[in-house]
Amino acid sequence: MWRGNQFFLKLRNFFRRDRAEREMTREMESHLELIADDFRRRGMTPEEAQAAARRAFGNIELARESHREARSFSWLEELQRDCAYAVRTLRKSPGFTLAAILILGVGIGANTAVFSQVNAVFFKTLPVHHPHDLRTLSWTSPERAFARGMFQGPSWQARLAAGETIPTFSYSVYLRMRDGVTRFSDLACFASLPAGAMTAAGPVFIELVSGNYFQTIGAAALIGRTINIDDDRPDGPPVAVISYGLWRRAFASDPDILDRTIRIRETPFAIIGVMPQEFGGLNPAVQRDVMLPYANRRLVTPAGLDRNFWGGCQIVGRLQTGAPDEQARAEAEALLRSAILDDPPNQPYEMPKLHLADAAWGSDDLRRTTSSPLAVLMAAVSIILLITCANLAALLLARGRARQKEIATRLAIGAARSRIVRQLLAESLLLAIMGGFLAVGLAYGLSPLLTGVLGQLSQNLTLSGQPRPPGVYVTPDFRVLAFSVGLTLLTGLMFGLLPALRAARIDLLSIMKQTPAASPLGRFRFRSGKTLISVQVALSVLLLMAAGLFARTLVNLMAVPVGYNPQQLVLIPVANGARSPRQVIEDTMTRLEGIPGVISASASEFPLFNNAEPKRPVCIPAFGADVQRVDWAYVFPRFFEVWGVPLLLGKDFNQSPAAAVIVNETFVKRFLAGKSPLGQTVGIGDCTGGRQASIIGVTSDHVDRQRAAQTPIVYAPYPLGGALPTTTFAVRTASDPHSVVPAVRRLIVEAGVTVEGDVTIGAEYWARTMRRERFLTGLLVFFGFLALLICCLGIYGLLAYVVNSRTFEIGVRIALGAERKHVASLVVRETLAPVAAGIASGMVATLTLLRYVESILFGISPHDPWTAAGTAAAFLSVAGLAAFLPASHASRIDPMRSLRHE
């Protein structure tokens, strides 16, 4: 208690120093007066008594200092004086101060901005009630016959064999588990539709949720209410909850939004609520614009998501208070197996094993897709900050040499070296704090753009290559603020500690006796400055090499032959909701070909693709008796003509019976090597009872993604009966495809066909998978040139200080006959030596570190000699230019003026 009272008393005295000083003065005067009274009573005169009292009391100023230390926080007062002195010192060099603050603001701000994204993706929990009580359910099993045809492709087999879990169930299985669990307070179902549905506001992304979804996860609406049990009924009215982003984008933040509707696939849904801005659903990878009751699924999905479809329901639950995970898992697994036994498949299968995962951070899709690019960006901005620290440390070292007389004088009159170090550190920390304030302001100002950056890095793209907005809200919070404060203080210590220690470690006697004539610096002996130049150069080379390798990756990707012609191509994805989809599609193709400027039109189940899931089983008698799994696509005649895929052998479907297929070159090489492919049969399904089809044509190989591997593909005619869920129209134009887009949109609307997404230009479809590489390369190139600029400015500033300090020596050299060009070459050579050392070190660091991002590169190795040579040449050239200006100034020094220097 006494210590606490002492602390608050000292704190009060610190903030009320004037009053405390007056009280101390009165106490000391009273004490002196008492001593003087005692001497007067002994017979001394008043003057003698006052003098004796002062002698008896001792050093008054020393007593004052002792009392101040006992009654207040003296170190805070010293810190205040240090800061005031630092402010006066920095005001004397406004150019240096402003430049340092700007550089630090950019360096710390870039780190804060990138960390804001890392924080939003990896550290922020879902904005729901008690997020750590949420669990998502998934399963795995080596035999998946109970899953009704889902997850049958080779890649699915490999993923499941590796222990990867599957997060989807059938709706009927969900109901069994929901009604039987006791360790969960509730289980909810949700399903994210894969494609965007067109509305008046453009494409929107939909999530179907059970009536207890929002209650289970603990999320409330910002406006209105959320979906409840009464809404999730087959006879319930169509209602919708929309996201904050859609409310602002499509409805201009209308306060009367609850009176509005949103039309999805010709059905109007009454808007009953708007979710908060920070809520994006349980999958942060994609922001779901509209959430609908699960019972409305047949209104928005062509196939309707059957109750027994195992890809139609993800399950999230909230654990009962105190319920162990293992008990909850075992109970839900028993219910899952019971549901399978009620409707067992005809084929052999193995019961699945259920898994629970903590859902506090949502699914890991966004974390998985952005971890590598965010790591690259975090490394890049960290290097920028290190370059900044090395730059400022070198400049402060030079300033410290220029202030040697000042520091020596302060040491001579009694200042401790630790006091000098503390004073110089105060200047560095003050610079860092001012830069930190600027950095936090930049981070907050740029926060609306950071969510878009995550969308670019996540590779969740629409058909046209536009990034889907992620379901996270990137804004600085307390964690980001703490990171920025800690980084600011660490930065101040990093670039300020070495110069402060070096400045305080001077030889006092030699400095005080030193004269300009006796103190030539000789050669460039600023060894610490040389080392810091080498460090800056090495770090800058690492960034420039990374930027060069990513730029070469982008060039290589753009040069990949995709096997089709994306120019003059227009794509229109639609949903098949008509009773006679084949007739509607054929009529629509005929009308599309009648648009002026359109050469031809066709349609297919999907756009041109390869290496997709799930694979379809086929039997190839000429290859063997085993079933093979290949890519399979349904197309209309002229599909290859419209897409610009050459037909190497045979004919198109408009000249053949229905029981025919067309394959690509890879199919022939893998399964029919050495045989004539035309006329060979392909069994659709197993090798015993599958339907047979004859190969009538062979197309050239083609890929829809530059990084994709060539895979066997089988094309079949669009089914005569039944309907496929989606269709993509393709139109080949005679000129600019943008000119026919308005007419195409009008025709699709008039045909009564529901557009699934938006009209896409072929060039956008071709470039969509390079969007992340293009964006990441642009950022790295920017950071690389920023590092080069900061490094060269540091070289220039350091040399300017050095040349200024060597004015007398250079003047003597010129007076003794040294040629001016030799003086200039001396400065340049002594600069390029640490630059060359830094380039060599940077190359070694590049070879060591960039192997960790080799998986992101394409068609190039981190050891690429051309990129290394180009980086070294560029750096030597720019560094030589940075050194030329001080060198030129040194060569023009007037010997007479230099001899009178200082």
SVG drawing of the C-alpha trace seen along z (x, -y; Angstrom):
<svg xmlns="http://www.w3.org/2000/svg" viewBox="-47 -41 99 98">
<polyline fill="none" stroke="black" stroke-width="0.4" points="0.0,0.0 2.8,-2.4 4.6,-1.7 1.4,-2.4 0.9,-5.7 4.5,-6.6 4.0,-5.9 0.9,-8.0 2.6,-10.8 5.5,-10.8 3.2,-10.7 1.3,-13.7 4.5,-15.7 5.7,-14.9 2.5,-16.4 2.4,-19.3 6.1,-20.1 5.7,-23.9 3.6,-23.4 6.0,-20.6 9.0,-22.9 7.3,-25.8 6.5,-23.4 10.1,-22.1 11.5,-25.7 9.2,-26.7 10.3,-23.6 14.0,-24.3 13.6,-28.0 11.7,-27.0 14.5,-24.5 17.2,-27.1 15.3,-29.7 15.0,-27.2 18.8,-26.5 19.5,-30.3 17.2,-30.9 19.2,-28.4 22.5,-30.2 20.9,-33.6 20.0,-32.3 23.7,-31.4 24.6,-35.1 25.3,-35.4 24.2,-38.4 21.5,-37.7 24.0,-37.8 26.4,-35.4 23.5,-33.1 22.3,-32.9 25.8,-32.1 26.3,-29.4 22.9,-27.9 23.8,-27.5 27.1,-25.9 25.4,-23.5 22.7,-22.7 25.2,-21.9 24.9,-22.2 21.5,-23.5 21.3,-22.5 22.5,-19.0 19.8,-18.8 17.2,-20.0 18.3,-17.2 18.1,-14.6 14.6,-15.8 13.4,-15.8 14.6,-12.2 12.8,-11.2 9.6,-13.1 9.1,-12.6 10.2,-10.4 13.5,-12.0 13.9,-9.7 10.7,-11.0 11.9,-14.6 15.2,-13.6 13.2,-11.9 11.2,-15.0 14.3,-17.1 15.8,-14.7 12.7,-14.8 12.7,-18.6 16.4,-18.7 15.7,-16.1 12.9,-18.3 15.2,-21.3 18.0,-19.3 15.7,-17.8 14.2,-21.3 17.6,-22.5 17.7,-19.9 14.1,-20.0 15.1,-18.3 16.6,-15.3 13.8,-15.1 11.0,-15.3 12.7,-12.7 13.3,-10.3 9.7,-10.6 8.4,-9.9 10.7,-7.0 9.8,-5.5 6.1,-6.2 6.2,-4.3 8.3,-1.4 6.3,-1.0 3.0,-1.7 3.6,1.0 4.3,3.5 1.2,2.5 -1.0,2.7 0.2,6.2 0.0,7.3 -3.6,6.0 -4.4,8.6 -2.4,11.3 -4.4,10.5 -7.7,10.6 -7.0,14.0 -5.1,15.8 -5.8,14.2 -9.3,12.6 -12.0,14.9 -15.5,14.9 -17.6,11.9 -20.1,14.2 -21.0,15.1 -18.4,17.3 -16.7,18.4 -14.5,21.0 -17.5,23.1 -18.3,23.6 -17.2,26.8 -17.5,27.8 -18.1,31.5 -16.3,33.4 -15.6,37.0 -13.1,39.3 -13.3,42.9 -11.3,45.0 -14.5,46.4 -17.1,43.8 -19.9,45.6 -22.4,44.3 -21.7,40.8 -23.8,41.5 -21.2,40.8 -19.5,37.8 -15.7,37.5 -14.9,40.3 -12.1,38.6 -8.4,39.6 -7.5,36.4 -10.3,37.0 -8.9,40.5 -5.4,39.1 -6.7,36.4 -8.7,38.9 -5.9,41.4 -3.7,38.6 -6.3,38.2 -8.0,35.0 -11.5,34.7 -14.6,33.9 -16.8,31.2 -20.1,31.9 -23.1,34.2 -26.5,34.9 -29.4,32.9 -31.1,36.1 -28.0,37.1 -27.9,33.6 -31.5,33.9 -30.7,37.2 -27.7,35.8 -29.5,32.5 -32.4,34.3 -30.3,36.8 -27.3,35.0 -27.2,34.0 -23.6,32.9 -24.3,30.0 -26.7,27.3 -27.6,27.2 -26.5,28.2 -27.0,26.0 -26.7,26.6 -25.4,24.2 -24.6,24.6 -22.6,22.1 -23.7,22.0 -20.6,22.2 -21.7,19.5 -23.1,16.0 -26.7,15.5 -27.5,12.4 -29.7,9.7 -30.3,6.1 -27.2,5.3 -25.1,7.7 -23.8,11.2 -24.5,12.1 -23.2,15.0 -25.7,17.0 -25.6,19.1 -28.5,21.4 -28.9,21.7 -31.1,23.7 -33.5,21.9 -31.4,22.3 -28.1,21.2 -27.8,17.7 -29.0,18.8 -26.4,21.6 -23.4,19.5 -24.6,16.5 -24.8,13.8 -27.3,10.9 -28.4,8.6 -27.4,5.0 -30.8,4.0 -33.9,6.1 -33.7,9.8 -32.0,13.0 -33.6,16.1 -35.4,18.3 -37.1,21.7 -40.4,20.3 -38.7,19.0 -37.1,22.4 -40.3,24.2 -41.3,25.4 -44.4,23.3 -42.6,20.3 -42.4,17.0 -39.2,16.3 -37.1,14.1 -33.4,13.0 -30.8,11.6 -28.2,9.5 -24.6,8.5 -23.5,5.1 -21.5,4.7 -24.5,5.6 -26.6,3.1 -24.2,0.3 -23.4,1.4 -26.8,2.2 -29.2,0.2 -27.1,-2.9 -27.4,-2.1 -31.1,-2.7 -32.5,-3.0 -35.8,-1.6 -34.2,1.6 -36.7,3.8 -39.3,2.6 -37.3,3.7 -36.9,6.9 -34.1,8.6 -35.0,10.6 -33.0,13.8 -33.8,16.0 -37.1,14.3 -38.2,14.8 -38.5,11.8 -37.2,12.3 -38.2,9.9 -35.2,8.5 -35.7,9.0 -32.2,8.1 -28.8,6.7 -25.7,8.3 -22.9,6.2 -20.0,5.2 -17.5,7.5 -19.7,10.6 -18.9,12.6 -20.1,16.1 -18.3,19.2 -16.1,19.3 -13.9,16.2 -12.7,17.0 -15.8,15.5 -18.3,12.9 -21.8,14.3 -24.0,11.5 -27.4,13.1 -28.4,15.7 -31.6,17.6 -33.6,20.3 -32.5,23.8 -36.1,24.6 -35.9,22.1 -33.1,24.1 -35.3,25.1 -36.0,21.4 -32.3,20.7 -30.6,23.9 -31.7,25.6 -31.3,29.1 -32.6,28.1 -30.0,29.9 -31.7,33.2 -32.0,34.3 -29.7,37.3 -27.0,35.3 -23.8,35.5 -22.4,32.3 -25.3,30.1 -24.9,29.5 -22.1,28.3 -22.7,28.7 -21.7,26.4 -22.5,27.0 -22.2,25.3 -20.9,27.5 -22.9,27.7 -21.1,25.9 -18.4,28.2 -19.0,30.9 -15.7,32.7 -15.0,32.7 -14.4,36.4 -17.8,37.3 -19.5,34.9 -17.7,36.4 -18.4,40.0 -22.1,39.2 -22.4,37.4 -20.4,40.2 -22.8,42.9 -25.8,40.9 -24.0,40.5 -23.4,44.3 -27.0,44.9 -28.2,42.7 -26.0,44.6 -27.3,48.0 -30.9,46.8 -30.1,46.3 -27.0,48.4 -25.4,48.5 -25.3,51.6 -21.5,51.5 -19.0,52.4 -18.1,49.4 -16.4,48.6 -18.1,46.5 -16.8,42.9 -14.9,41.5 -16.2,38.2 -13.9,35.2 -14.6,32.0 -12.6,28.8 -12.6,25.6 -14.6,23.1 -13.6,19.9 -11.7,18.7 -14.1,20.2 -12.9,22.6 -9.3,22.5 -9.8,21.9 -8.7,18.3 -5.8,19.1 -4.6,21.9 -4.8,19.8 -3.3,16.6 -0.6,18.0 2.1,18.1 1.5,14.7 1.0,13.0 4.3,14.5 6.0,13.1 4.5,9.7 5.3,9.7 8.9,10.6 9.0,7.8 7.8,5.1 10.1,6.4 13.0,6.0 11.9,2.5 11.9,1.7 15.3,3.2 16.7,1.2 15.1,-1.9 16.8,-1.2 20.2,-0.6 19.8,-3.8 18.9,-5.9 21.6,-4.3 24.2,-5.2 23.0,-8.8 22.9,-9.1 26.5,-7.7 27.5,-10.5 25.6,-13.1 27.3,-11.7 30.7,-12.3 29.7,-15.8 28.6,-16.4 31.8,-15.1 32.8,-18.5 29.4,-19.1 29.4,-15.6 33.0,-16.1 32.2,-19.4 29.2,-17.9 31.4,-15.0 34.1,-17.5 31.7,-19.5 30.7,-16.3 28.0,-14.5 28.0,-10.7 28.4,-8.6 25.2,-6.8 23.5,-10.2 24.8,-10.9 23.6,-7.6 20.2,-8.1 19.9,-11.6 20.8,-10.3 18.4,-7.4 15.7,-9.9 16.2,-11.6 16.0,-8.2 12.9,-7.1 11.3,-10.5 11.8,-10.1 10.4,-6.6 7.4,-7.7 6.5,-10.4 7.0,-7.9 4.8,-5.5 2.0,-8.0 2.2,-8.5 2.2,-4.8 -0.9,-4.2 -2.7,-7.0 -1.7,-5.4 -2.9,-1.9 -6.3,-3.3 -6.7,-5.3 -5.8,-2.4 -8.0,0.2 -10.9,0.0 -8.5,1.1 -6.9,4.0 -9.9,6.3 -9.6,5.9 -5.9,6.9 -7.0,10.1 -9.5,10.8 -6.7,10.4 -4.4,12.9 -7.1,15.5 -7.7,16.6 -11.5,16.8 -12.4,15.5 -15.5,15.2 -15.7,16.5 -14.4,13.1 -11.5,13.2 -12.8,10.6 -11.9,11.4 -14.7,12.3 -14.6,10.2 -13.4,12.2 -15.7,12.7 -13.3,10.8 -13.3,7.2 -9.8,5.8 -9.4,3.0 -6.7,2.2 -7.7,3.3 -6.0,3.4 -3.7,6.2 -2.6,4.3 -2.1,1.1 0.0,3.1 2.0,4.5 2.6,1.0 3.6,-0.4 6.1,2.4 7.5,2.2 7.9,-1.6 9.9,-1.2 12.0,1.7 12.7,-0.3 13.9,-3.3 16.2,-1.1 17.4,0.7 18.6,-2.4 19.5,-4.5 21.4,-2.3 24.6,-1.8 25.0,-5.5 24.4,-6.4 26.9,-4.0 29.5,-5.0 29.0,-8.7 29.4,-8.4 32.6,-6.2 34.9,-9.1 38.4,-10.0 37.6,-13.1 41.2,-14.5 42.0,-14.0 38.7,-15.5 39.1,-18.6 42.6,-19.2 41.7,-18.5 41.9,-21.2 40.7,-21.0 44.3,-21.0 45.2,-18.2 42.3,-16.0 42.2,-14.7 40.1,-11.6 42.4,-10.0 40.6,-7.4 37.0,-6.6 37.4,-5.1 33.8,-5.2 33.7,-1.4 30.3,-1.2 28.9,-3.3 30.4,-0.9 28.9,2.1 25.5,0.5 25.7,-0.3 26.5,3.3 23.5,4.4 21.2,2.1 22.4,3.3 22.1,7.0 18.5,6.5 17.6,4.5 19.2,7.1 17.0,9.8 13.9,7.8 14.9,7.0 15.7,10.6 12.4,11.7 10.6,9.0 12.6,10.1 11.8,13.8 8.1,13.1 8.1,10.9 9.7,13.7 7.1,16.0 4.3,13.8 6.0,13.6 6.3,17.4 2.6,17.8 1.5,15.4 3.6,17.4 2.0,20.7 0.1,22.0 -3.5,22.6 -4.6,24.3 -7.6,22.1 -8.2,18.6 -9.5,16.2 -9.7,13.2 -13.1,12.1 -14.8,14.6 -17.8,13.9 -19.0,16.3 -22.5,16.3 -23.1,18.7 -26.8,19.5 -28.9,21.7 -31.1,24.4 -34.6,23.8 -36.6,24.5 -38.7,27.7 -37.0,28.4 -33.5,27.1 -32.0,28.5 -34.6,26.8 -34.2,23.5 -30.5,23.7 -30.6,24.4 -33.1,21.6 -30.9,19.2 -27.8,20.2 -29.7,19.5 -30.7,16.0 -27.2,15.3 -25.8,16.0 -28.3,13.4 -26.7,10.6 -24.7,8.2 -21.0,8.9 -21.4,12.5 -19.8,15.1 -20.9,18.3 -22.3,19.5 -22.2,22.8 -22.8,24.0 -21.5,26.5 -22.1,27.6 -19.1,25.7 -16.6,23.3 -13.5,25.0 -11.7,26.6 -9.4,29.4 -8.2,31.2 -11.6,30.7 -13.4,32.8 -15.1,35.1 -13.7,37.3 -16.0,39.6 -15.4,43.3 -14.8,44.7 -13.8,48.1 -11.4,48.2 -11.3,51.7 -8.2,50.9 -6.3,49.9 -7.3,52.6 -10.1,53.9 -9.7,51.4 -12.0,48.4 -10.2,45.0 -11.4,41.6 -11.1,38.7 -12.5,35.2 -15.9,35.2 -17.8,32.4 -21.1,32.1 -21.0,29.8 -23.1,28.7 -21.9,28.8 -19.4,26.1 -18.1,25.9 -14.5,26.3 -14.9,23.9 -16.2,21.2 -13.5,21.7 -10.8,21.9 -9.6,25.4 -8.3,27.2 -9.9,30.5 -7.0,32.6 -8.8,35.7 -12.4,36.7 -15.5,34.6 -17.8,32.6 -21.0,33.8 -23.3,32.2 -22.2,34.9 -22.5,37.9 -24.9,40.0 -25.5,39.3 -23.4,42.3 -20.2,40.6 -17.4,38.8 -14.4,36.6 -11.2,36.8 -8.0,34.7 -4.4,35.6 -3.5,36.5 -6.3,39.1 -4.9,40.7 -1.3,40.6 -2.2,42.2 -4.8,44.8 -4.5,45.3 -0.7,45.0 0.1,46.7 -3.5,47.2 -5.8,45.2 -8.2,43.4 -11.1,43.0 -13.6,45.7 -12.3,46.9 -15.0,47.4 -15.3,45.8 -17.5,47.4 -19.3,44.8 -19.3,46.2 -18.0,49.6 -16.6,52.1 -19.5,54.5 -22.7,52.6 -21.7,49.1 -23.1,47.4 -20.7,47.6 -19.7,44.6 -17.4,44.3 -14.5,41.8 -15.3,39.7 -12.7,36.9 -9.5,35.8 -8.8,32.2 -5.5,30.6 -4.5,30.3 -5.8,27.2 -5.8,25.9 -8.0,23.3 -5.3,22.5 -1.7,21.8 -0.4,23.8 -2.7,26.8 -1.4,30.0 -2.7,31.6 -5.2,34.3 -7.3,36.7 -10.7,35.2 -13.7,36.7 -16.4,34.5 -19.9,35.9 -23.0,34.4 -25.4,32.5 -27.8,35.1 -31.0,35.6 -33.1,36.1 -33.0,34.5 -31.2,31.3 -27.8,30.3 -27.6,27.8 -25.8,25.1 -24.9,24.1 -22.3,21.7 -22.9,20.0 -19.9,19.1 -20.0,16.5 -17.3,15.8 -17.3,12.2 -15.9,10.5 -14.3,7.6 -14.2,6.2 -16.3,8.5 -17.3,5.7 -19.4,4.2 -21.8,7.1 -22.1,7.6 -25.2,5.2 -27.1,7.0 -26.1,10.4 -27.4,9.4 -30.7,8.2 -31.2,11.4 -30.6,13.6 -33.1,11.7 -35.7,11.8 -35.1,15.6 -36.1,16.0 -32.8,17.6 -31.3,16.9 -27.7,15.7 -25.5,17.4 -22.8,14.8 -22.1,12.2 -21.2,11.9 -17.4,12.5 -14.9,11.6 -12.6,14.4 -9.4,12.4 -10.6,12.0 -11.3,15.7 -7.8,16.4 -6.1,13.9 -8.2,14.7 -5.8,17.2 -2.8,14.9 -4.5,12.1 -2.8,13.1 0.6,13.4 0.1,10.1 -0.9,8.4 1.8,10.0 4.4,9.2 3.3,5.6 3.6,5.2 7.1,6.9 8.3,4.7 7.1,1.6 8.8,2.7 11.9,3.6 12.2,0.1 11.3,-1.5 14.1,0.5 16.5,-0.6 15.4,-4.3 15.8,-4.2 19.2,-2.5 20.5,-5.0 19.2,-8.0 21.1,-6.5 24.3,-6.2 23.9,-9.8 23.2,-11.2 26.0,-9.3 28.5,-10.3 27.4,-13.9 28.2,-13.9 31.5,-12.2 32.6,-14.5 31.6,-17.5 33.8,-16.1 36.7,-15.5 36.6,-19.0 40.0,-20.0 41.7,-16.7 40.3,-17.0 41.4,-20.6 44.9,-19.6 45.0,-16.9 43.9,-19.3 46.3,-21.9 49.2,-19.4 48.3,-18.6 45.7,-15.8 43.5,-15.9 39.8,-16.5 38.8,-13.4 41.0,-11.3 39.3,-12.9 35.9,-12.0 37.0,-8.5 38.3,-8.0 34.9,-8.7 33.1,-6.6 35.5,-3.6 35.3,-3.7 31.5,-3.6 31.2,-0.9 33.4,1.5 30.7,1.9 28.0,1.9 29.7,4.9 30.1,6.7 26.4,6.1 25.4,7.4 27.4,10.6 25.8,11.1 22.4,10.4 22.8,13.0 23.8,15.6 20.8,14.7 18.5,14.9 19.7,18.4 19.2,19.5 15.8,17.9 13.9,17.9 13.8,21.7 11.0,21.5 8.8,19.8 9.9,21.9 6.4,23.5 5.0,20.1 7.4,19.6 6.7,21.0 9.2,22.0 12.1,20.4 14.5,21.3 15.6,19.1 19.1,19.6 18.3,18.0 21.6,16.3 19.9,13.7 17.8,12.3 20.9,12.2 23.0,10.5 20.3,7.9 19.8,7.2 23.6,6.7 24.0,4.5 21.0,2.3 22.2,1.9 25.8,1.0 24.5,-1.5 22.0,-3.2 24.5,-3.1 27.2,-4.7 24.7,-7.4 24.0,-8.0 27.7,-8.3 28.4,-10.5 26.7,-13.6 28.8,-13.8 31.9,-12.8 31.3,-15.6 30.9,-18.0 34.1,-16.8 36.0,-17.3 34.8,-21.0 36.0,-22.0 38.0,-25.2 41.4,-24.5 41.6,-28.0 38.2,-27.7 38.8,-24.2 42.0,-25.3 39.9,-27.8 37.2,-25.1 36.0,-25.2"/>
</svg>
